Amino acid sequence: MEEKVLISGICPACKSQLNFDDYDRQYKLVVCPSCKNVFQIEKAKQLQEGILNSKEEVDNEESEDKYISLSYGAKQLKSGRISSYYCFITHEKLNLTKKVVADYPELLTIKIESQVNAYERQWKELEKIARAKDSSLNAEKEIEEHENLLKDSLRKVIRIDWKNYLKNEEFDIPEPEFNVPEPTEKDSLPKRNLLESIFSGYREKREIERSEYLKELNKEWKTAKELYKKNLEIWQKNKDKFEKEQNDWNESIEKQKELYEKGEKDGIETFYNYLLKDSIYPAKFPENIEVEYHEEEKALIVEYELPDLEDVPKFKGEKYVKSTGRTEQIELSESARESLYDKILYIIPIRTLHEIFNNDEFNNISSVAFNGFVDTLDKATGKTKIVYIMSLFVKKEDFLDLNLAEIDPKACFRGLKGIASSKLSQLAPIAPIMNMSREDRRFREGHDVMENVDDTVNVASMDWEEFEHLVREVFSKEFGEAGMEVKVTQSSRDLGVDAVAFDPDPLRGGKIIIQAKRYTNTVKVESVRALYGIMQDEGAMKGIIVTTSDYGPDAYKFAQGKPITLINGNNLLAMLEKYGHKAKIDLREAKKIMNQN
């Protein structure tokens, strides 16, 4: 016969010491043989362990489920015999209470478990229904936010504050410290003692030891001092570089502000690039915008990447399915989603024109050409392609005559003689009304450097401007076969761009940002992050960093999965050799030359 496991406890009523058989149910009840009180085994165990201290706590404490409480007892006859056992089960969240009765404690335990499980099923079902309702409300709110993109911009007009683009960061690397005083005779060992005053020979020996010790101490101190000076010099160079880059950036922003206020091309293009990219749209929408200003006509051309169909809401709500006990998302019908997509796309050019004309405080804009394109997957080739699907040209006076609060965006677009296919979701290509030229005043004439490069030239010690021209020349050869053009920027206007490659192909075309870093130290992840930000500001399809050194692990990790290519010193030498020029990169030699200068 299998031996039963005994569990000790104390009766909550009469405090009698009790022993119970093993139990396997959560709500198992027993009867005290002394006072006939009904209680759970777990309560008796807790009381013995000092967890519960009063009858009230035992009778009214919640079960393991924080929403359920049990209150139980027994019906006792005059003879002292118990005729039945009962329990009041309360679910606080459902606000329900039920009494269950049984002839035996074991049967009552089963009934309690059954009722508790029923309550729990009911509560979980209500929770799922509530979650589905909340999800539906959120979905409806999301759709409403997309539909109200124009109304929202009318309520809250964006403004540009040039101060927001200034960098005022502190150099966060602490200055090296050296607080070790120069050693003196007091620091010498061994220390003087009484025997030295008695024995002269012993004293002389100790003086020699102290002298040698002090020499060694001074030698170590001087070595540490030299290391500190080198570290301080490196720190100061890094600090000066950080501050110079920040000052250069801030000066360039102030310069762009000045040019904008004067109505000059560079300033106006910078202003409207910032303005349109500061306009808040749903998170999934792309942020690829380019602008070009024509001074004579006072015309602004906007190249705007529109959202794809996959970027707009797919679901309109959620429902609870009683038969499965699960929630399911309710999809928008194909026609409803395409209708929402069309509405959003007709809103974007109207909203963009409103933001441009409403911020033209110096009357620099007489007309705007808006070209909307989609960067989408061509299922025939499996490659992405650029498709222009909307184009609009509007004069300022015609646009300002509109009552935007009452318009229908599609009808307005058509009324302004905009060009688009009847169903935008089909991405039917159109020819833009006014194309953007690829002229950029930041650029300067390039000159050939590569012909002077051979195995005696240390690329890492080249003049930085010559290095930029070398990088331009390498990529001109690299991209030349594809019909791409590479230009070098003027250092006072580059805003973090050293060269730009343009691909004129109407399908795959776009801008590639190139940065040339003639470094002797590892390029850190911050530089790669900065490039990624510049790519977004410039609306570039790709970014490339070329360095004479290499990149840290964090830099490679950050670039992974992004349209960023990191070219290190070895890669650059290989590219040079590909075009018949065998050069070298000696970072130590370059460091010495730079330190001398």
C-alpha positions in Angstrom: 0.0 0.0 0.0 1.3 3.4 -1.0 2.3 5.6 2.0 0.5 8.9 2.3 2.4 12.2 2.9 1.4 14.0 6.1 1.3 17.8 6.3 1.3 19.7 9.6 -0.9 22.7 10.3 -2.9 24.7 12.9 -6.7 25.1 13.0 -7.5 28.8 12.5 -10.3 28.6 15.0 -9.2 26.6 18.0 -5.5 26.6 17.2 -5.3 22.8 17.5 -2.3 21.1 16.0 -3.4 19.1 13.0 -1.9 16.6 10.5 -3.4 16.2 7.0 -3.0 13.8 4.2 -1.3 15.0 1.0 -3.5 17.3 -1.2 -3.5 18.0 -4.9 -6.3 20.6 -5.3 -6.0 24.3 -5.0 -9.1 24.8 -2.9 -9.1 21.5 -0.8 -11.1 21.9 2.4 -10.9 20.0 5.7 -12.8 20.0 9.0 -11.1 20.4 12.4 -12.0 17.3 14.4 -12.0 19.4 17.6 -14.1 22.5 16.8 -15.6 21.3 13.4 -14.4 24.6 11.7 -14.0 24.3 7.9 -10.9 25.8 6.3 -8.4 25.3 3.5 -5.3 23.2 4.1 -3.2 26.1 2.7 -4.6 28.4 5.4 -3.7 26.0 8.2 -0.1 25.7 6.8 0.3 29.5 6.5 -0.9 30.0 10.1 1.6 27.5 11.3 4.4 29.3 9.4 3.3 32.7 11.0 1.9 34.2 7.8 -1.6 34.7 9.1 -2.4 35.9 12.6 -6.2 36.2 12.9 -9.4 34.3 12.1 -10.6 37.3 9.9 -7.6 37.0 7.7 -8.1 33.3 7.3 -11.8 33.6 6.5 -11.6 36.5 4.1 -8.2 36.4 2.3 -8.2 36.3 -1.4 -7.1 33.1 -3.3 -4.2 33.0 -5.6 -6.2 34.8 -8.2 -6.2 38.4 -7.1 -9.7 39.0 -8.3 -11.3 36.1 -6.5 -12.1 35.8 -2.8 -13.5 32.8 -0.9 -15.6 32.8 2.2 -16.7 29.3 3.4 -18.3 27.5 6.3 -20.4 24.5 7.4 -24.1 23.9 8.4 -24.0 22.2 11.8 -27.0 20.3 13.3 -27.9 20.5 17.0 -26.3 17.1 17.5 -23.0 18.6 16.4 -22.9 16.7 13.1 -22.1 18.7 9.9 -24.9 18.3 7.4 -23.2 20.3 4.5 -20.3 22.6 3.6 -20.6 25.8 1.6 -18.5 28.6 0.1 -19.2 32.1 -1.2 -17.1 32.7 -4.3 -16.7 36.4 -5.3 -15.1 37.7 -8.5 -14.5 41.4 -7.9 -13.9 42.4 -11.5 -17.1 40.7 -12.7 -18.9 41.9 -9.5 -20.5 38.5 -9.1 -20.9 36.2 -6.1 -22.1 32.6 -6.1 -22.7 30.2 -3.2 -21.7 26.5 -3.8 -22.8 23.7 -1.4 -21.7 20.1 -1.0 -22.1 17.3 1.4 -18.4 16.6 1.6 -15.3 18.9 1.7 -13.7 17.0 -1.2 -16.9 17.6 -3.4 -17.0 21.3 -2.3 -13.4 21.7 -3.5 -14.3 20.4 -6.9 -17.3 22.7 -7.1 -15.2 25.7 -6.1 -12.6 24.9 -8.8 -15.3 24.5 -11.4 -16.9 27.9 -10.5 -13.6 29.7 -10.3 -12.7 28.4 -13.7 -16.1 29.5 -15.1 -15.5 33.0 -13.7 -12.0 33.1 -15.1 -13.2 32.1 -18.6 -15.9 34.8 -18.4 -13.4 37.4 -17.3 -10.8 36.5 -20.0 -13.6 36.7 -22.6 -14.6 40.2 -21.4 -10.9 41.2 -21.4 -10.5 40.1 -25.0 -13.7 41.8 -26.0 -12.4 45.0 -24.4 -9.0 44.7 -26.0 -10.6 44.2 -29.4 -12.7 47.3 -28.8 -9.7 49.3 -27.9 -7.8 48.0 -30.9 -10.7 49.0 -33.1 -10.8 52.5 -31.7 -7.0 52.8 -32.2 -7.4 51.6 -35.8 -10.2 54.1 -36.4 -8.1 56.8 -34.9 -5.2 55.9 -37.1 -7.3 56.0 -40.3 -8.8 59.3 -39.1 -5.3 60.8 -38.6 -4.4 59.8 -42.1 -7.6 61.3 -43.5 -7.0 64.6 -41.6 -3.4 65.3 -42.7 -4.5 68.5 -44.4 -6.8 69.7 -41.6 -4.0 69.1 -39.1 -1.6 71.2 -41.0 -4.1 74.0 -41.3 -4.6 74.0 -37.5 -0.9 73.9 -36.7 1.3 75.6 -39.2 5.0 74.6 -38.9 7.7 77.3 -38.6 11.4 77.1 -39.0 13.7 78.4 -36.2 17.3 78.4 -37.4 18.5 78.2 -33.8 17.1 74.6 -33.6 19.7 73.5 -36.2 22.7 74.9 -34.3 24.9 72.5 -32.4 25.7 73.4 -28.8 27.0 70.2 -27.5 29.8 69.9 -25.0 32.9 67.8 -25.6 32.0 65.0 -23.3 35.5 63.3 -23.0 37.0 64.4 -19.7 40.4 66.1 -19.8 43.3 63.8 -18.7 44.6 64.6 -15.2 48.0 64.2 -13.6 48.0 65.0 -9.9 51.1 63.1 -8.9 53.7 65.4 -7.2 57.3 65.1 -8.3 59.1 62.7 -5.9 61.4 64.3 -3.2 63.9 62.9 -0.6 60.9 62.5 1.8 59.6 59.8 -0.6 62.8 57.8 -0.5 63.1 54.3 0.9 64.3 52.9 3.2 63.4 55.4 5.9 66.0 56.6 8.4 66.4 54.8 11.7 68.4 55.0 14.9 71.1 52.7 13.8 72.2 55.1 11.1 73.2 57.7 13.7 75.4 55.0 15.4 77.1 53.2 12.5 78.4 55.4 9.7 79.0 52.5 7.3 75.5 51.4 7.7 74.3 55.0 7.2 76.3 55.4 3.9 74.9 52.1 2.6 71.4 53.3 3.3 72.0 56.7 1.7 73.1 54.9 -1.5 69.9 52.8 -1.4 67.8 55.9 -0.9 69.6 57.7 -3.7 69.0 54.8 -6.2 65.4 54.5 -5.1 64.7 58.2 -5.6 66.4 58.0 -9.1 64.1 55.1 -10.1 61.1 56.9 -8.6 61.9 60.1 -10.6 62.4 58.1 -13.8 58.9 56.5 -13.4 57.4 59.8 -12.6 58.9 61.5 -15.7 57.7 58.6 -17.9 54.2 59.0 -16.4 54.4 62.8 -17.0 55.4 62.3 -20.6 52.5 59.9 -21.2 50.1 62.4 -19.6 51.4 65.2 -21.9 50.9 63.0 -24.9 47.3 62.1 -23.8 46.6 65.7 -23.1 47.8 66.7 -26.5 45.6 64.1 -28.2 42.7 65.1 -26.0 43.2 68.8 -26.9 43.4 67.9 -30.7 40.2 65.9 -30.5 38.5 68.7 -28.5 39.7 71.4 -31.0 38.5 69.2 -33.9 35.1 68.6 -32.2 34.7 72.4 -31.6 35.9 73.3 -35.1 33.4 70.9 -36.7 30.7 72.3 -34.5 31.7 75.9 -35.2 31.9 75.1 -38.9 28.4 73.6 -38.8 27.0 76.5 -36.9 28.7 79.0 -39.2 27.2 77.2 -42.2 23.8 77.4 -40.7 24.2 81.1 -40.0 25.4 81.5 -43.5 22.4 79.6 -44.9 20.1 81.8 -42.8 21.7 85.0 -44.2 21.5 83.7 -47.7 17.8 82.8 -47.2 17.0 86.2 -45.9 18.7 87.7 -48.9 16.6 85.5 -51.2 19.6 83.6 -52.6 19.4 80.0 -54.0 21.4 78.1 -51.4 19.6 79.6 -48.4 16.1 79.2 -49.9 16.8 75.5 -50.8 18.2 74.8 -47.3 15.2 76.5 -45.7 12.6 74.6 -47.6 14.5 71.3 -47.2 14.4 71.8 -43.4 10.8 73.0 -43.5 9.3 70.1 -45.4 11.3 67.5 -43.5 10.0 69.0 -40.2 6.5 68.5 -41.3 5.1 65.6 -39.2 3.6 62.6 -41.1 2.9 59.1 -40.0 6.0 57.2 -39.0 5.9 54.7 -41.9 5.9 57.5 -44.5 9.3 58.1 -46.3 11.3 61.3 -45.6 13.0 61.7 -48.9 12.5 65.3 -50.2 14.7 67.4 -52.5 14.1 71.0 -53.5 15.6 73.2 -56.2 15.1 77.0 -56.5 15.2 78.9 -59.8 16.0 82.5 -58.9 14.9 84.2 -62.1 11.5 82.7 -62.1 11.2 82.5 -58.3 10.1 78.9 -58.8 10.6 76.1 -56.4 10.7 72.5 -57.6 9.9 69.8 -55.0 10.8 66.2 -55.6 8.8 64.3 -53.0 8.8 60.5 -52.2 5.3 59.4 -51.6 4.2 56.5 -49.3 3.6 53.1 -50.9 0.3 51.3 -50.5 1.9 49.2 -47.8 2.6 52.4 -45.7 -1.1 53.1 -45.2 -3.3 51.4 -42.6 -4.3 47.8 -43.5 -6.8 47.1 -40.6 -9.9 48.9 -39.5 -10.4 47.1 -36.3 -10.4 43.9 -34.3 -13.2 41.5 -33.2 -13.6 38.7 -30.7 -14.7 35.3 -32.1 -16.6 33.4 -29.4 -16.4 30.0 -31.2 -12.6 30.1 -31.1 -12.0 32.2 -28.0 -9.6 34.4 -30.0 -9.4 37.9 -31.4 -9.0 38.6 -35.2 -8.0 41.7 -37.0 -10.5 43.1 -39.5 -8.9 44.1 -42.7 -9.9 47.1 -44.8 -11.4 45.9 -48.1 -9.1 46.3 -51.1 -11.2 49.1 -52.5 -11.4 50.9 -49.2 -7.7 50.8 -48.7 -7.0 52.0 -52.2 -9.5 54.8 -51.7 -7.7 55.8 -48.5 -4.3 55.6 -50.3 -5.6 57.9 -53.1 -7.0 60.4 -50.6 -3.7 60.6 -48.7 -1.7 61.1 -51.9 -3.9 63.9 -53.1 -3.6 65.6 -49.6 0.3 65.5 -49.6 0.9 68.0 -52.6 -1.8 70.4 -51.3 -0.4 70.3 -47.8 3.1 70.8 -49.1 2.2 73.8 -51.2 0.3 75.3 -48.2 3.4 74.9 -46.0 5.7 76.4 -48.6 3.6 79.5 -49.5 2.6 80.0 -45.8 6.2 80.3 -44.8 7.3 82.6 -47.7 7.8 85.6 -45.4 10.3 87.3 -47.8 8.1 86.7 -50.9 10.8 84.6 -52.6 8.4 82.0 -54.1 6.1 82.8 -57.0 5.3 79.3 -58.1 5.9 75.7 -57.0 6.3 72.5 -59.1 5.6 69.3 -57.1 6.7 66.0 -58.5 5.6 63.0 -56.4 7.3 59.6 -56.9 7.2 56.2 -55.3 10.2 54.0 -54.6 8.6 50.6 -55.2 9.3 47.0 -55.9 9.1 46.0 -59.6 7.7 42.5 -59.4 8.8 41.8 -62.9 12.5 42.3 -62.1 12.5 41.9 -58.3 14.3 45.2 -58.0 13.2 48.6 -56.7 12.4 51.4 -59.1 11.4 55.1 -59.0 8.0 55.9 -60.5 6.7 59.4 -60.8 2.9 59.2 -60.3 1.8 62.9 -59.6 2.9 66.3 -60.8 1.5 69.7 -60.1 2.5 73.3 -61.0 0.8 76.2 -59.2 1.3 79.9 -59.0 1.2 81.5 -55.6 -1.7 83.8 -56.2 -3.9 80.9 -57.5 -3.1 78.8 -54.5 -3.7 81.5 -51.9 -7.1 82.1 -53.4 -8.3 78.6 -52.2 -10.3 77.9 -49.1 -8.3 74.9 -48.0 -10.6 74.1 -45.0 -13.5 73.3 -47.4 -11.8 71.7 -50.4 -11.8 68.1 -51.6 -8.1 67.3 -52.1 -8.6 65.2 -55.3 -10.9 67.8 -56.8 -8.5 70.6 -55.9 -5.6 68.8 -57.4 -7.5 68.3 -60.6 -8.8 71.9 -60.6 -5.1 73.1 -60.4 -4.4 71.0 -63.6 -2.4 68.4 -61.7 -1.3 65.3 -63.6 -2.0 61.8 -62.1 -3.5 58.6 -63.2 -7.2 57.9 -62.4 -6.2 55.3 -59.8 -3.0 56.2 -57.9 -2.6 52.8 -56.3 -1.9 51.3 -59.7 1.4 53.5 -59.8 0.9 54.4 -63.4 4.0 56.5 -64.5 3.5 60.1 -65.6 6.0 62.7 -67.0 6.7 65.5 -64.5 5.5 68.9 -65.5 8.8 70.5 -64.6 12.0 68.5 -64.1 14.7 69.2 -61.5 18.1 70.0 -62.9 21.0 68.6 -61.0 22.9 71.8 -60.6 24.2 72.5 -57.1 26.1 75.6 -56.2 28.0 73.7 -53.5 30.1 72.1 -56.2 33.5 73.2 -57.4 35.6 72.2 -60.4 37.4 69.0 -59.9 41.0 68.4 -61.0 42.9 65.2 -61.7 45.1 63.9 -58.9 45.4 60.2 -59.7 47.9 60.6 -62.4 50.5 61.7 -59.9 49.8 58.8 -57.5 52.4 56.0 -57.4 53.9 53.6 -54.9 55.9 56.5 -53.4 52.8 58.4 -52.4 51.4 57.9 -48.9 47.7 58.6 -49.4 47.2 59.0 -45.7 49.5 62.1 -45.6 48.1 63.8 -48.7 46.6 67.3 -48.4 43.0 66.9 -47.4 41.7 68.8 -50.4 43.8 66.7 -52.8 42.5 63.6 -51.0 38.9 64.7 -51.7 39.7 65.2 -55.4 41.4 61.8 -55.5 38.2 60.2 -54.1 36.1 62.0 -56.6 38.4 60.8 -59.4 38.2 57.2 -58.2 34.5 57.2 -58.1 34.2 59.1 -61.4 36.0 56.1 -63.0 34.0 53.6 -60.9 30.6 55.1 -61.8 31.5 56.4 -65.2 30.4 53.3 -67.1 26.9 53.7 -65.7 26.7 57.3 -66.9 27.0 58.8 -63.4 28.6 62.1 -62.6 30.7 62.8 -59.5 31.3 66.3 -58.2 33.3 67.7 -55.2 31.6 70.3 -52.9 33.1 73.5 -51.7 34.3 73.1 -48.1 32.3 76.2 -46.9 29.0 74.8 -48.2 29.3 71.0 -47.9 27.3 70.5 -44.6 29.0 67.2 -44.2 29.1 66.3 -47.9 32.5 66.0 -49.6 31.3 64.7 -53.0 28.0 63.8 -54.7 27.4 61.2 -57.4 24.3 61.6 -59.6 22.6 58.7 -61.5 20.5 60.2 -64.3 18.7 56.9 -65.0 14.9 57.7 -64.7 14.2 54.4 -63.1 17.1 53.7 -60.7 18.5 57.2 -60.6 19.2 59.3 -57.5 21.9 60.9 -55.4 24.8 59.2 -53.6 26.6 61.1 -50.8 30.3 60.5 -50.5 32.5 61.5 -47.5 36.3 61.4 -47.7 38.1 61.0 -44.4 41.8 61.2 -44.5 42.2 59.7 -41.0 45.1 58.1 -39.2 42.8 56.9 -36.4 39.8 54.5 -36.5 36.6 56.0 -37.8 34.0 55.8 -35.0 30.3 54.9 -35.3 29.3 58.6 -34.7 30.7 59.5 -38.2 28.6 56.8 -39.8 25.5 57.9 -37.9 26.1 61.5 -39.0 26.3 60.3 -42.7 23.0 58.5 -42.3 21.4 61.7 -41.0 22.9 63.7 -43.9 21.6 61.1 -46.4 18.1 61.6 -45.1 18.4 65.4 -45.2 19.8 65.3 -48.7 17.3 62.7 -49.9 20.2 60.4 -51.0 19.6 56.8 -52.0 23.1 55.7 -50.8 26.0 56.9 -48.7 29.7 56.1 -48.9 32.5 56.8 -46.5 36.1 56.5 -47.8 38.9 56.5 -45.2 42.6 55.9 -45.2 42.3 54.0 -41.9 39.5 51.6 -40.9 36.2 51.5 -39.0 35.3 50.3 -35.5 33.1 47.3 -34.9 30.2 49.6 -33.9 30.5 51.5 -37.2 30.3 48.3 -39.3 27.3 47.1 -37.1 25.4 50.4 -37.6 25.9 50.3 -41.4 24.6 46.8 -41.7 21.3 46.6 -43.4 21.5 50.3 -44.4 22.3 51.8 -47.8 25.8 52.7 -46.5 29.2 51.4 -47.9 32.3 51.7 -45.7 35.6 51.7 -47.7 38.7 51.4 -45.6 42.3 52.1 -46.6 42.9 48.6 -48.1 39.7 48.9 -50.2 40.9 52.3 -51.5 44.3 51.0 -52.4 42.6 48.2 -54.3 40.4 50.6 -56.2 43.5 52.7 -57.1 45.3 49.6 -58.3 42.3 48.7 -60.4 42.8 51.9 -62.4 46.6 51.4 -62.7 47.9 53.3 -59.7 49.7 51.5 -57.0 49.9 53.7 -53.9 50.6 53.1 -50.2 49.1 54.0 -46.9 51.5 54.4 -43.9 49.5 55.6 -40.9 52.6 56.0 -38.6 54.4 58.1 -41.2 51.3 60.2 -41.7 50.9 60.8 -38.0 54.5 62.0 -37.7 54.0 64.4 -40.6 50.8 65.8 -39.1 52.4 66.2 -35.7 55.3 68.1 -37.2 52.8 70.4 -39.0 
